Amino acid sequence: MSSSKATMILDKDFIISSIDKRIYGSFVEHLGRAVYEGIYEPEHPLADEQGFRKDVIELVKELNVPLVRYPGGNFVSGYNWEDGVGPKENRPRRLELAWRTIETNEIGTNEFADWAKKANTEVNMAVNLGTRGIDAARNLVEYCNHPSGSYWSDLRISHGYKEPHKFKTWCLGNEMDGPWQIGHKTAEEYGRLACEAAKVMKWVDPTIELVACGSSNRGMKTFADWEATVLDHTYDHVEYISLHTYYGNKDNDTANFVARSLDMDAFIRSVTAICDYVKAKKRSKKTINLSFDEWNVWYHSHDADRKLDPWQIAPPQLEDVYTFEDAILVGCMLITLLKHSDRVKIACMAQLVNVIAPIMTQKGGEAWKQTIFYPYMHTSVYGRGVALNPIVSSPKYDSKDFTDVPYLESTAVYNEEKDELVIFAVNRHLTESLLLECDVRSFNDYQVVEHIVLEDDDVKARNTVNQSNRVAPHNRGNAQVKDGRIEASLSKFSWNVIRLAKHAVTT
């Protein structure tokens, strides 16, 4: 029996926002084995005619990823995009300074555009504002998006790509506030450069949308001042400002670890407030939205990464092997993004394959799903429509860094077109189940289709190549609707997806 109870009220009219599908985006950087041995391995038995792993493409399709940020990340701040186009035999090998490897440039802009089409996703392109600037940025937009009749567009055509790629979303550099970044700049320096790059990029293609660099994380000493200064320069020329955050459990304090989504929530609220401050200051009618284009758990691989020898080709960098508790926090973070879908329009789980990723591969061998694959897949597949604002009452706990942490972390998505209602819910309690009572009288004649549960008695359980299904969801949850109310027992420390549909046939 449950020892505690949480309640929720859902109503069709309690709408936060329509959900931009790009909130379920991801990220592929030229880092570690993300590209080489990740999406691309021409010697693999399942490689297609271009060398792309078809098993990986199928897993990406299963995630229903709408957008992939590329080619970086720290990598982009030292990247000459011209190195990655044209005949492969003419492409140079470069010292890649961000991650101290050798970049072969076998994969570049055109090949990645091909891969994206095969994976049913779009490209969120990044330009180098570290070692490069305005000229390289405008040339890249011309190469990618201009139809024909100019130097760079005709060069693309000569490379075998008659039709323009029409990349819609572009990032103006990466983490330029970070001293680790190649070409690190002050907020004033970056703001001026980003403004001028944005202007010419949109002169080449007025249809594109641009993301300005926000702070690399909320703990940066320049946080808030950075956003305000950058937006002061770029407000009229960009649509989004970026946020990045990663969490870890170095202290092995699970209750505190899974509360870290509260920090993510505070980060989003703070950046939203800064955007609106600049809007008020400029007396603007335009609203800047947020692109949370790097987020995940990242800490397991730090020791291994420090031991790697430099100047290898595609070494195993940032290969976190995720635990069950990591999946629980990832679920909480996805719920947090949905709660802010009125302002967070783009989000990218960093990253997609091998590098802090939901998908792992073995060279010449298998591809498999990490624990974090499942909450990501569930929200991406079932979380399309409008985000609802639930009224939640939950018992709470205090942890090392947080107070009043609700045991129930939950939100809901309504898809009117499909007559579907989906509740995403985490029970943070480590030892006790939680009884959920949810008022859904607004959704007349809706019944439970299935109640998916991700649970495991071992919070450190992992999926590996030898035990790829050690942690996997089941649909034996007990949610049911009676008299306009859902009753469900949420297992201790679990991720839950309760799917309802009008006149549904239950499974």
Secondary structure, 3 states (H helix, E strand, C coil): CCCEEEEEECCCCCEEEECCHHHHEEECCCCCCCCECCCECCCCCCECCCCEEHHHHHHHHHHCCCEEEECCCHHHHHCCHHHHCCCHHHCCCEEECCCCEEECCCCCHHHHHHHHHHCCCEEEEEECCCCCCHHHHHHHHHHHHCCCCCHHHHHHHHCCCCCCCCCCEEEECCCCCCCCCCCCCCHHHHHHHHHHHHHHHHHHCCCCEEEECCCCCCCCCCCCHHHHHHHHHHCCCCCEEEEEEEECCCCCCHHHHCCCHHHHHHHHHHHHHHHHHHHHHHCCCCCCEEEEEEEEECCCCHHHHHCCCCCECCCCCCCCCCEHHHHHHHHHHHHHHHHCCCCEEEEEEECCECCCCCEEECCCCCEEECCCHHHHHHHHHHCCCEEECCEEECCEECCCCCCCEECEEEEEEEECCCCEEEEEEEECCCCCCEEEEEECCCCCCEEEEEEEEECCCCCCCECCCCCCCCCCCECCCCCEEECCEEEEEECCCEEEEEEEEECCCCC
